[in-house]
Amino acid sequence: MTTLKAEKRDMNTKAKKLRREGYVTGNVFGKTIEGSIPLQFPVKEIEHLLKTKNKGSQIMLDIDGEQMDVLIKEIDYNSLKHKVEEIDFQALVSGEKVHSVAEIVLKSHEKVTIGVIQQMLQEIPFKAVPAALVEKVEIDVAKMHVGDTIKVKDLPIASDKDVDLQIDPEEIVVMLSESHNAPIEEEETASEE
């Protein structure tokens, strides 16, 4: 499991000042923690973490030498500065269900030569105990045909008895639609009639 080193943050130092000094601020909260624990991380550590992990990922947090099993709950990204400013974690308790999301990853795009792939969902919300958490749901779209749809209920996460979906199982995740590249003059004559 990935480990991220964190330092407890001195609340007398403003978050803006820490960000200018090359830190990302954050918090860890949970059932066993009173309130929350304010944290700070070097920017490089967070950038390295987010190359392989995302919202909904389970990691180990090392807070001044104390290990804590956590879930990445929220990532606040400043799109103007292209930087993560804040990252929040939920401490996990064995046997206690937590809300999380599984990222949807489409594979084999290049093998689809007819039609247009439309991804309707980016993530699937669910509840599960820490041992049953799912980070990613991969969907191989190579064998899809025009008109095919894949719904939440068709995915392995939907049949996992340890996962409680927080979304309608009939929700469409991905579909392969016909591409509409009709000649322009045909569309114009149709609208004139």
C-alpha positions in Angstrom: 0.0 0.0 0.0 1.2 3.5 -0.8 2.4 5.6 2.1 2.3 9.4 2.2 4.3 11.3 4.8 2.5 14.1 6.5 3.3 16.7 9.2 0.8 18.2 11.6 0.1 21.8 10.6 0.5 24.7 12.9 -2.8 26.6 12.7 -1.0 29.9 13.4 0.5 29.7 9.9 -2.0 30.7 7.2 -2.6 28.1 4.4 -1.7 30.8 1.7 1.7 31.2 3.3 2.3 27.5 3.4 1.3 27.1 -0.3 3.7 29.9 -1.3 6.4 27.9 0.6 5.7 24.8 -1.4 3.2 22.9 0.7 -0.3 21.5 0.2 -2.6 21.7 3.2 -5.1 19.1 4.2 -7.1 17.4 7.0 -7.7 13.9 8.2 -11.0 13.2 9.9 -12.9 10.1 11.1 -14.9 8.4 13.7 -12.0 7.9 16.0 -10.6 11.4 15.6 -12.1 14.3 17.6 -12.7 17.1 15.0 -10.0 16.7 12.5 -6.2 16.8 12.3 -4.8 19.7 10.1 -1.9 18.5 8.0 0.7 19.8 5.5 2.6 18.0 2.8 5.4 19.0 0.4 3.9 19.7 -3.1 6.3 17.1 -4.7 4.9 14.3 -2.4 1.3 15.1 -3.4 2.2 15.4 -7.1 4.0 12.0 -6.9 1.0 10.5 -5.1 -1.6 11.7 -7.6 0.2 10.1 -10.5 -1.1 6.8 -9.4 -3.9 7.6 -6.9 -7.0 9.7 -7.0 -10.2 10.5 -5.0 -11.4 7.2 -3.6 -7.9 5.6 -3.3 -6.9 3.9 -0.1 -3.4 4.8 1.2 -1.4 4.7 4.4 -0.8 8.2 6.0 2.3 8.6 8.1 1.7 11.5 10.5 4.9 12.2 12.3 5.6 8.5 12.5 2.1 7.3 13.4 0.5 5.1 10.6 -3.1 5.6 9.7 -5.2 3.7 7.1 -7.1 6.4 5.1 -9.2 7.1 2.1 -8.6 10.1 -0.2 -11.9 12.0 0.2 -11.4 15.3 -1.6 -8.8 17.0 -3.8 -9.1 20.8 -4.3 -7.3 21.7 -7.5 -6.6 25.3 -8.5 -6.9 25.1 -12.3 -5.5 28.7 -12.8 -2.3 27.8 -11.0 -2.4 24.1 -12.1 -1.7 23.0 -8.5 -3.4 21.0 -5.8 -4.1 23.3 -2.9 -5.9 21.1 -0.4 -6.4 17.3 0.1 -8.6 15.7 2.7 -8.6 12.1 4.0 -11.0 9.9 6.0 -9.5 7.6 8.6 -10.8 4.1 8.0 -12.1 1.8 10.8 -12.0 -1.9 10.1 -15.6 -3.2 9.6 -17.1 0.3 9.3 -18.7 1.1 5.9 -17.5 4.4 4.3 -18.7 6.4 1.3 -16.3 6.3 -1.6 -16.1 6.4 -5.4 -14.6 4.1 -8.0 -13.0 5.8 -11.0 -14.2 4.5 -14.4 -11.4 3.8 -16.8 -12.1 2.9 -20.5 -9.6 0.6 -22.2 -9.0 -0.3 -25.9 -10.4 2.9 -27.4 -8.1 2.5 -30.4 -9.8 -0.9 -31.3 -13.2 0.9 -31.8 -13.3 1.8 -35.5 -17.0 2.3 -36.1 -19.1 4.7 -34.0 -18.4 7.1 -31.2 -17.7 6.1 -27.6 -19.7 8.2 -25.1 -18.7 7.9 -21.4 -21.7 9.0 -19.4 -20.2 8.4 -15.9 -16.7 9.2 -14.6 -17.1 7.5 -11.2 -19.4 5.2 -9.3 -20.4 6.2 -5.8 -20.7 3.4 -3.2 -20.4 2.3 0.4 -18.1 -0.5 1.6 -15.9 -1.6 4.5 -12.2 -0.8 4.0 -11.4 -4.4 2.9 -13.9 -4.2 0.0 -13.0 -0.7 -1.3 -12.7 -0.4 -5.1 -10.4 2.3 -6.6 -11.0 1.7 -10.3 -13.5 -0.1 -12.6 -11.9 -0.9 -15.9 -14.1 -1.4 -19.0 -12.8 -2.9 -22.2 -14.7 -1.2 -25.0 -13.0 -3.2 -27.8 -15.9 -5.7 -28.3 -18.7 -3.1 -28.3 -20.8 -2.6 -31.3 -22.9 0.4 -32.4 -25.9 0.6 -30.2 -24.4 -1.2 -27.3 -24.6 0.2 -23.8 -23.0 -0.8 -20.5 -24.9 0.0 -17.4 -23.8 0.1 -13.8 -25.5 -3.3 -13.2 -23.3 -4.9 -15.8 -20.1 -4.1 -13.9 -18.3 -6.4 -11.4 -18.7 -3.8 -8.7 -22.5 -4.2 -8.9 -22.4 -7.9 -8.1 -19.9 -7.5 -5.2 -22.0 -8.4 -2.1 -19.6 -6.3 0.1 -20.4 -3.1 -1.9 -23.5 -1.0 -1.6 -24.0 1.0 -4.7 -25.1 4.6 -4.2 -26.4 5.0 -7.8 -29.2 3.6 -9.9 -28.0 0.2 -11.4 -29.8 1.1 -14.6 -27.6 4.2 -15.1 -25.7 4.1 -18.4 -21.9 4.1 -17.9 -20.7 4.0 -21.6 -22.4 3.7 -25.0 -21.3 3.3 -28.5 -23.3 5.6 -30.8 -23.5 5.8 -34.5 -21.3 8.6 -35.9 -23.3 11.2 -37.7 -21.1 12.5 -40.5 -23.8 13.2 -43.1 -23.0 15.6 -46.0 -23.8 19.2 -45.1 -26.0 19.9 -48.2 -28.4 17.1 -47.2 -29.0 18.7 -43.8 -29.6 22.1 -45.4 -32.2 20.8 -47.9 -34.0 18.9 -45.2 -34.4 22.0 -43.0 -35.6 24.2 -46.0 -38.7 21.9 -46.6 
